[in-house]
């Protein structure tokens, strides 16, 4: 299969947000669907809230590496982590970003401020082809626990029409691999993420204003993108 047929996903966040579990669920769903998949991960002091990145490459690639400008989708559980990955974005990249910041310990221990949220989102907006951003943390809490944030983000990715894995297969993996006590919560979070992403797409297509601003870290918010000249 040619590289043009590959679908490269980068999932990023900080330690404790479930980035690696998300990539494993994607890989399991791909295997069950008969889609060739390879994955890799980078952990920088993850247990202390450091950056965690995972790559999932669908379609028969041999390498887990995503070249600069080569990401088809970036799923960011935290806005600063999305901004760190702009070199991997291009005008073909879909960026799905949780707009609720998590202040990294590298800033907090030195008393440094977190960058302005809109500045981070604008940086991502300039580099990607499409940006969908919403408060996935709030959605997770509404589903019963902040720990299901990763399921919200996974649901948002599952709503992407051209991803090579059917969202129903991802949902099936979640249902079968989740302990009974948390299964309903995880599935609710996955579906909430799907609904948020679809609402984003509908709002963006209609050009409708957002009901709530991303500055308040609440609700769904879509930023139109600007194509860069080649």
C-alpha positions in Angstrom: 0.0 0.0 0.0 1.4 3.4 -1.0 2.1 6.1 1.7 -0.8 8.1 0.3 -3.1 5.4 1.6 -1.7 5.5 5.1 -3.6 7.4 7.8 -1.3 8.8 10.5 -2.6 9.7 13.9 -0.8 11.4 16.8 -2.4 11.3 20.2 -0.9 13.6 22.7 -1.4 14.8 26.3 0.2 14.6 29.7 0.8 11.7 32.0 -2.4 10.4 33.6 -4.8 11.5 30.8 -5.0 8.0 29.2 -3.1 8.8 25.9 -1.5 5.3 25.7 -4.7 3.5 26.4 -6.4 5.5 23.7 -3.7 4.4 21.2 -4.1 0.8 22.3 -7.9 0.8 21.8 -7.4 2.3 18.3 -4.9 -0.5 17.5 -7.2 -3.2 18.8 -10.1 -1.8 16.7 -7.9 -1.7 13.6 -6.8 -5.3 14.1 -10.4 -6.5 14.5 -11.4 -4.5 11.4 -8.6 -6.1 9.4 -6.8 -2.7 8.9 -3.0 -3.0 9.1 -1.6 -0.9 12.0 1.6 0.0 13.7 2.0 2.2 16.8 4.7 3.8 18.9 4.9 6.0 22.0 7.0 8.7 23.6 6.9 9.3 27.4 8.7 12.2 29.0 8.4 11.8 32.8 4.7 10.8 32.2 4.0 9.9 35.8 5.0 13.5 36.8 2.6 15.1 34.3 5.2 15.2 31.5 4.3 15.0 27.8 3.0 11.7 26.3 2.7 11.2 22.6 1.5 8.1 20.8 1.5 7.4 17.1 -1.0 5.1 15.3 -0.3 4.5 11.6 -3.1 2.7 9.7 -2.8 1.2 6.2 0.3 -1.0 6.1 3.2 1.2 7.0 6.2 -0.4 8.5 7.4 2.6 10.6 5.6 4.1 13.6 7.2 7.4 12.9 5.2 10.3 11.6 7.3 12.7 9.4 7.1 16.5 9.8 3.9 17.7 8.1 2.7 14.1 7.8 -0.1 13.8 10.5 -3.6 13.2 9.1 -5.1 13.7 12.6 -3.7 15.1 15.9 -5.8 14.3 18.9 -4.6 16.6 21.8 -5.9 16.1 25.3 -4.3 19.4 26.3 -3.9 22.6 24.2 -0.2 23.2 24.9 0.6 19.7 23.8 -1.2 20.4 20.5 0.9 23.5 20.0 4.1 21.4 20.6 3.2 19.3 17.6 2.6 21.9 14.9 5.7 20.8 13.0 3.8 17.5 12.3 0.7 19.3 10.9 -0.1 20.5 7.4 -3.1 21.8 5.6 -4.4 18.2 5.4 -4.3 17.7 9.2 -7.4 17.6 11.3 -6.6 18.7 14.9 -9.0 17.8 17.7 -8.1 19.7 20.8 -9.4 19.7 24.3 -9.4 23.4 25.3 -9.0 22.8 29.1 -5.3 23.5 30.0 -3.3 21.4 32.4 -0.4 23.4 33.8 2.8 21.3 33.4 5.0 20.9 36.4 7.9 22.4 34.4 6.0 25.7 34.5 4.5 25.4 38.0 7.8 24.6 39.8 9.4 27.7 38.2 6.3 29.9 38.8 5.9 30.6 35.0 2.5 31.4 33.6 0.7 29.1 31.2 0.5 30.6 27.7 -2.8 32.3 26.7 -5.2 29.7 25.4 -6.2 31.7 22.3 -2.6 32.1 21.4 -2.1 28.3 21.5 -5.2 27.6 19.5 -4.3 30.3 16.9 -0.8 28.6 16.6 -2.5 25.3 15.8 -5.0 26.9 13.6 -2.3 28.4 11.4 -0.7 25.1 10.7 -3.6 22.6 10.3 -6.3 22.2 7.7 -9.2 21.9 10.2 -9.4 22.6 13.9 -12.1 21.3 16.3 -11.8 22.4 19.9 -14.1 21.9 22.8 -14.0 21.3 26.6 -13.7 17.6 26.7 -12.8 17.8 30.4 -16.2 19.2 31.2 -17.8 16.5 29.1 -15.9 13.8 30.9 -17.0 15.2 34.3 -20.6 15.3 33.1 -20.2 11.6 32.3 -19.1 10.9 35.9 -15.3 11.2 36.0 -12.4 13.2 34.6 -10.7 9.9 34.0 -12.9 9.3 31.0 -11.5 12.3 29.2 -9.7 9.9 26.8 -12.9 8.3 25.9 -14.4 11.7 25.0 -11.5 12.4 22.7 -11.6 9.0 21.2 -15.3 9.5 20.4 -14.5 12.8 18.7 -11.9 11.0 16.5 -14.4 8.3 15.8 -16.8 10.9 14.3 -14.2 11.7 11.5 -15.8 10.5 8.3 -12.6 9.4 6.5 -10.8 7.6 9.3 -10.2 3.9 8.2 -11.8 2.5 11.3 -15.5 2.4 11.8 -16.5 4.1 15.1 -18.8 1.1 15.9 -15.7 -1.1 16.0 -14.0 1.3 18.4 -17.1 1.4 20.6 -17.2 -2.5 20.5 -13.6 -2.6 21.8 -14.4 -0.2 24.6 -17.4 -2.2 25.6 -15.6 -5.6 25.6 -12.4 -4.4 27.2 -13.8 -2.2 30.0 -14.6 -3.6 33.5 -18.3 -3.8 34.2 -18.2 -1.1 36.8 -17.0 1.6 34.4 -18.3 0.3 31.1 -21.4 2.5 31.0 -19.4 5.6 31.9 -16.8 5.0 29.2 -19.4 4.4 26.5 -21.3 7.5 27.6 -18.1 9.5 27.3 -17.3 8.1 23.9 -20.7 9.0 22.6 -20.5 12.4 24.1 -17.2 13.0 22.2 -18.8 11.9 19.0 -21.7 14.2 19.5 -19.4 17.2 20.3 -17.4 16.5 17.1 -20.5 16.2 15.0 -21.9 19.4 16.5 -18.6 21.1 15.6 -18.7 20.0 12.1 -22.3 21.1 11.7 -21.7 24.5 13.2 -18.6 25.0 11.1 -20.4 24.1 7.9 -23.3 26.4 8.7 -21.0 29.2 9.8 -23.0 29.7 12.9 -21.6 31.5 15.9 -20.7 29.4 19.0 -23.0 29.5 21.9 -20.1 29.6 24.4 -16.5 30.8 24.1 -13.5 28.5 24.4 -12.0 31.2 26.6 -14.3 29.9 29.4 -13.2 26.3 28.5 -16.9 25.4 28.1 -18.8 23.9 25.3 -17.9 23.2 21.7 -15.9 25.7 19.7 -14.7 25.5 16.1 -12.1 27.9 14.6 -12.1 28.3 10.8 -8.7 27.6 9.3 -6.6 29.6 6.9 -4.8 27.8 4.1 -1.2 28.6 3.8 0.3 29.5 0.4 2.4 26.7 -1.1 
